């Protein structure tokens, strides 16, 4: 097909779009008196505008394509906020012009129509917020939301996929990639909704392979999880064109927000609706011009809101946002990766900031808050109150057991040096562990004899890493685990 005929088709499509849009605007004016019809027509208009923008804006200024991978690594109603975060991120990218074919979404997809959802089919990311679930692609859901599939998607390796939509990041040397991950984590590890977790060395190895394949121009990576800095610290090179930002440094907790009991939060919800780091960067995108704001500027906004500007400063309920990788990329504008959003595209409810006194809870304890809130608000003597109490006590009991097991194992192996060795934190710029295979073996051994570490137990990944750094081997752990957990 010649260039002139292609341009002719583009002009005809544009004319057709304008005519159709005009007709719908006229029809809207006639139907405005009926609110239901008007709302329906508004959705049609918004979808048409988004599609037209996607047809013209998905390409970066250099002719390359923008790609995005959005990952919610959890499942279950109590982890509502992670899928809400990812859905919100999708809406930002979609409004800014990225095509669905260039956005890959990992989410378990058990929230929108969960029996506990007070608004079936709707997911919100802030109190009284708009629906962020509508239109979100269901690429890798349920048992297909795995670490191996994520690696295959990033590398563009369709043959390595198991289930899912088959969509991968089929990028080239002039393309830009944005990866956003949100979930629970521990030192050197983050979880996935199904299957094995993601270890820091495996993730960085995948990114190195992507670079070696010359299949992107530059990459932006946002990662939300407890101890998330440990996923890149001492591991991510500064010369592979990747700029990464984490919600915490390598040794501190992340924080959930818009939680039960928060100002303005509906009593209908017994879960946290978002995470501080995630809603900070997304609500900034909702109100700013992505064509003007740089990565560094957003980093400063998020760093202050997550830490300095959080009203809980001094209570220990803040985290230090950290950036890693190639700092020379920080002067790029956000639209390089996220698309060219219109100057005014967000509604008021999307851009208002935190309440003056936000209720924040550590991501690791958000489930306890959920069970307590459900217990507290349920009628006395009801089935709901009894179940909530049982869930709360079971979680507390499980945590105590994990604490006992790990501490007992440490004492049996290391004796009086237990606390000194296991709680050691390496200097900035050093990876968590020297031998990642040793770490994986010790964790598997623990779980074989003592049961799953669980979301709570991955806080002890540093303990196992320090065992490896101190020369502890698999056989020693087997003996200690048998004595501690049998």
Buried (B, 14 or more C-beta within 10 A) or exposed (E): EEEEEEEEEEEEEEEEBEEBBEEBEEBBEEBEEEEEBBEEBEEEBEEBBBBBBBBEBBBBEEEBBBBBBBBBBBBBBBBBBBBBBBBBBBBBBBBBBBBBEBBBBBBBBBBBEEEBBEEEEBBBBBBEBBBBBBEBBEBBBBBBBBBBBBBBBBBBBEEEBEBBBEBBBBBBEBBBBBBBBBBBBBBBBBBBBBBBBBBBBBBBBBBBBBBEBEBBBBBBBBBBBBBBBBBBBBBBBEEBBBBBBBBBBBBBBBBBBBBBEBEEBEEEBBBBBBBBBBBBBBBBBBBBBBBEBBBBBBBBBBBEBBBEBBBBEEEEBBBBBBBBBBEEBBEBBBBBBBBBBBEEBBEEEBEBBBBEEBBBBBBBBBBBBBBBBBBEEBEEEEEEBEBBBEBBEEBEEBBEBBBEBBBBBBBBBBEEEBEEBBEEBBEEEEBBBEBBEBBBBBBEBBBEBBBEBBBBBBBBBBBBBBBBBEEBBEEBBBEBBEEBBE
